[in-house]
Amino acid sequence: MARRYPFVPNETSREAANEGRIAFHDRHISRLADEVRFGGLRAGMRGETIAIVEAVAVGPGWLVPSTSIGHTPAYVGAADRIVVEVNRAQPLDLARVHDVHVREDPPNRAPIPLDDPLGETDGPAVRFDPGKLAAVVETDRPDDPYEFRDVSETDEAIAANLGDFLEVELDRNPLLSDAVNLQFGVGSLGNALMGALADVEFGDRDVAYVGEVVQDGLLDMLDAGDLRGASATSLALSSEGQDRLFADIERYAEDVVLRPADVSNAPELIDRFGVVGVNSAVEVNLYGNVNATHIRGTRVVNGIGGGGDFARNCRLGVVALPSTAVGGDAPPEAVRVGSFGLGGGERGRDDGRARV
């Protein structure tokens, strides 16, 4: 691999980027599809471009994605040739959760046709020129599961503070009087923070998840009746979470919808639905500036991801992270939640602690 966009998802690619063995630049998720479609990321490239994508089904000029839509429509549309890997380990019923809307080209781009976070638009298939299809291969390998670390005492303290903070906002903030649309950053902390919502009194408000990734904690909330539903672009589930979803996919499909990433993360929809964005970071300063990408400005953690999309455009932005003094540990009660700035990935800790 010579180049990688828009983030580094695991230790292997993170190490290669930090050692300079691959060229990496993190990008905002909401913008990547247009950068692919209109050639910004193809500048200087020579020869054919080939998109290799996973699906649960494929036919003449169409495919149905598997556990993630992401930027598949943009890659398929921009590529000269397409190779589709049909994964028999993924249930065909995943088609029930997909809703693929491809946006028009500027300057004639119409608004995204959604007036409800859980609404549907254009069906489950990604469309393409049938002449581009070069090969179809089959596999039966399950997704690598997302590994969530055990919830720590610090995580529990952050979750408790977040719950208290949201209850105050629900009481005082008129923008949350009718509905609460929540987003949590991907990762172990974000997954743990979802548990804090079980004790929050939302009253008769509609509560939904409007974010980027469906994690195990969202399945817990759906099963408990705490959410009306969840809209995202991808599944990031543990082995147990995958088994749980696949075993009851028909029921979950009533409440879960996956969209292209430039729709799930679109500033237009984040603003329209008044999302409450909850993300973490590497560090923040007293002016509300948040670093979510690099340690000491040089060591990439995993990239901006979708945190920037949500924090810049949400109705209420929350940055939740452990708080320590330089060179010292903070007791759990000192962990704070603040409603400011830009959120990002959860794993950005150099020595196990984020510093404020």
Residue pairs with C-beta under 8 A, 6 or more apart in sequence:
1 13
1 16
1 22
2 22
2 23
3 22
3 23
3 24
4 13
4 17
4 22
4 23
4 24
5 24
5 25
5 26
5 27
5 32
5 41
6 25
6 26
6 27
6 28
6 29
6 32
6 303
6 304
6 305
7 26
7 27
7 302
7 303
7 304
7 305
7 345
8 14
8 17
8 24
8 26
8 300
8 302
8 303
9 302
13 22
13 24
14 300
14 301
14 302
16 22
17 24
17 300
18 299
18 300
24 300
24 303
26 293
26 300
26 303
26 304
26 305
27 35
27 303
27 304
28 265
28 304
28 306
28 308
28 309
29 212
29 261
29 262
29 265
29 304
29 305
29 306
29 309
30 261
30 262
30 265
30 266
30 267
30 306
30 309
31 262
32 41
32 71
32 74
32 261
32 262
33 71
33 73
33 74
33 103
33 260
33 261
33 262
34 40
34 74
34 262
35 41
36 42
36 71
36 74
36 75
36 78
37 74
37 77
37 78
37 105
38 105
39 78
42 49
42 78
48 80
48 81
49 78
49 79
49 80
49 81
50 79
50 80
50 81
50 82
50 83
50 134
51 72
51 75
51 76
51 78
51 79
51 81
51 82
51 83
52 82
52 83
52 85
53 63
53 65
53 72
53 75
53 76
53 82
53 83
53 84
53 85
53 126
54 65
54 66
54 68
54 84
54 85
54 86
54 87
54 90
55 63
55 64
55 65
55 66
55 84
55 85
55 86
55 87
56 64
56 65
56 66
56 86
56 87
56 90
56 91
56 92
56 94
56 95
57 63
57 64
57 86
57 92
57 95
58 64
58 84
58 86
58 133
58 136
60 130
60 133
61 127
61 128
61 129
61 130
61 133
62 125
62 126
62 127
62 128
63 76
63 84
63 125
63 126
63 128
64 92
64 94
64 95
64 98
64 124
64 125
64 126
65 72
65 94
65 98
65 100
65 126
65 258
66 87
66 90
66 94
66 143
67 90
67 94
67 143
67 234
67 235
68 233
68 234
68 235
68 258
69 98
69 100
69 126
69 233
69 234
69 258
69 259
69 260
69 261
70 233
70 234
70 260
70 261
71 260
71 261
71 262
72 126
72 260
73 100
73 102
73 126
73 260
74 260
74 262
76 82
76 126
76 128
76 132
77 102
77 128
79 132
80 132
81 132
81 133
81 134
82 128
82 132
82 133
82 134
83 134
83 135
83 136
83 137
84 133
84 135
84 136
84 137
85 136
85 137
85 138
85 139
86 136
86 137
86 138
86 139
87 138
87 139
87 140
87 141
88 138
88 139
88 140
89 139
89 140
89 141
89 142
89 143
90 142
90 143
90 246
91 246
91 249
93 249
93 250
93 253
94 249
95 124
96 124
96 249
96 250
96 253
97 249
97 252
97 253
97 256
97 257
97 258
98 123
98 124
98 125
98 257
98 258
99 120
99 121
99 122
99 123
99 124
99 257
99 258
99 259
100 121
100 122
100 123
100 124
100 125
100 126
100 259
100 260
101 112
101 113
101 121
101 122
101 259
101 260
101 263
102 122
102 127
102 260
103 109
103 112
103 262
103 263
104 110
111 268
112 121
112 263
112 266
112 268
112 269
113 121
114 121
114 269
114 272
117 181
117 208
117 210
117 229
117 231
117 269
117 273
118 208
118 228
118 229
118 230
118 231
118 255
118 257
120 257
142 242
143 235
143 237
143 242
145 237
145 238
145 239
145 241
145 242
146 215
146 216
146 236
146 237
146 238
146 241
147 238
148 188
148 191
148 215
148 216
148 238
149 188
151 188
151 192
151 195
153 332
154 322
154 332
154 335
155 188
155 189
155 192
155 193
156 192
156 332
157 332
157 333
157 335
158 189
158 192
158 193
158 320
158 321
158 322
158 335
158 337
159 192
159 193
159 195
159 196
160 196
161 320
161 335
161 336
161 337
162 193
162 196
162 278
162 318
162 320
162 337
163 196
163 197
163 199
163 200
165 318
165 337
165 339
166 196
166 197
166 200
166 276
167 200
167 201
169 176
169 316
169 339
170 176
170 180
170 200
170 201
170 202
170 203
170 205
173 316
175 274
175 315
175 316
176 205
176 274
176 276
176 315
176 316
177 205
178 205
178 206
179 205
179 206
179 207
179 208
179 273
179 274
180 202
180 205
180 206
180 207
180 208
180 276
181 207
181 208
181 209
181 210
181 273
181 274
181 275
181 276
182 197
182 207
182 208
182 209
182 210
182 211
182 275
182 276
182 278
183 209
183 210
183 211
183 212
183 270
183 275
183 276
183 277
183 278
183 279
183 310
183 314
184 190
184 191
184 193
184 194
184 209
184 211
184 215
184 217
184 278
184 279
185 278
185 279
185 280
185 305
185 306
185 307
185 343
185 344
185 345
185 346
186 212
186 213
186 215
186 236
186 305
186 306
186 345
186 346
187 280
187 345
187 346
187 347
188 346
189 280
189 320
189 321
189 346
190 215
190 217
190 278
190 279
190 280
190 346
191 215
191 216
191 217
192 217
193 217
193 278
193 320
194 215
194 217
194 218
194 220
194 221
195 217
195 220
197 207
197 221
197 226
198 221
198 224
198 226
206 228
207 226
207 227
207 228
208 227
208 228
208 229
208 230
208 231
209 218
209 221
209 227
209 229
209 230
209 231
209 232
210 231
210 269
210 270
210 273
210 275
211 230
211 231
211 232
211 264
211 275
211 306
211 310
212 232
212 233
212 234
212 261
212 264
212 265
212 305
212 306
212 309
212 310
213 232
213 233
213 234
213 235
213 236
214 230
214 232
214 234
214 235
214 236
214 237
214 256
214 258
215 236
215 237
215 241
216 237
216 238
216 240
216 241
218 227
218 230
219 237
219 241
219 244
219 245
219 252
221 227
222 229
222 230
222 252
222 255
222 256
227 255
228 255
229 254
229 255
229 256
229 257
230 255
230 256
230 257
231 256
231 257
231 258
231 259
231 264
232 256
232 257
232 258
232 259
232 264
233 258
233 259
233 260
233 261
233 263
233 264
233 265
234 258
234 261
235 242
235 245
235 258
237 244
237 245
245 252
258 264
261 306
263 269
265 306
265 309
265 310
266 309
267 309
267 312
267 313
270 277
270 309
270 310
270 313
270 314
271 313
271 314
271 315
274 314
274 315
275 310
275 313
275 314
275 315
276 314
276 315
276 316
276 318
277 307
277 310
277 311
277 314
277 316
277 317
277 318
277 343
278 318
278 320
278 343
279 292
279 307
279 310
279 311
279 317
279 318
279 319
279 320
279 342
279 343
279 344
280 292
280 319
280 320
280 321
280 343
280 344
280 345
280 346
280 348
280 354
281 290
281 291
281 292
281 307
281 319
281 321
281 341
281 342
281 343
281 344
281 348
281 354
282 291
282 292
282 293
282 294
282 295
282 301
282 344
282 348
282 349
282 350
282 354
283 290
283 291
283 348
283 354
283 355
283 356
284 290
284 291
284 319
284 321
284 338
284 340
284 341
284 356
285 356
288 340
288 341
289 341
289 342
290 311
290 319
290 340
290 341
290 342
290 343
290 344
291 344
291 348
292 301
292 304
292 305
292 307
292 308
292 342
292 343
292 344
292 345
292 348
293 300
293 301
293 302
293 303
293 304
293 344
293 345
293 348
294 300
294 301
295 301
295 348
295 350
296 350
299 350
301 345
301 347
301 348
302 345
302 347
302 348
303 345
304 344
305 344
305 345
307 342
307 343
307 344
307 345
308 342
308 343
308 344
310 317
310 343
311 317
311 319
311 341
311 342
311 343
312 342
316 339
317 339
317 340
317 341
317 342
317 343
318 337
318 338
318 339
318 343
319 337
319 338
319 339
319 340
319 341
319 342
319 343
320 337
320 338
321 354
321 356
322 330
322 335
322 349
322 353
322 354
323 330
323 334
323 335
323 336
323 354
323 356
324 330
324 353
324 354
324 355
324 356
326 355
329 353
336 356
348 354
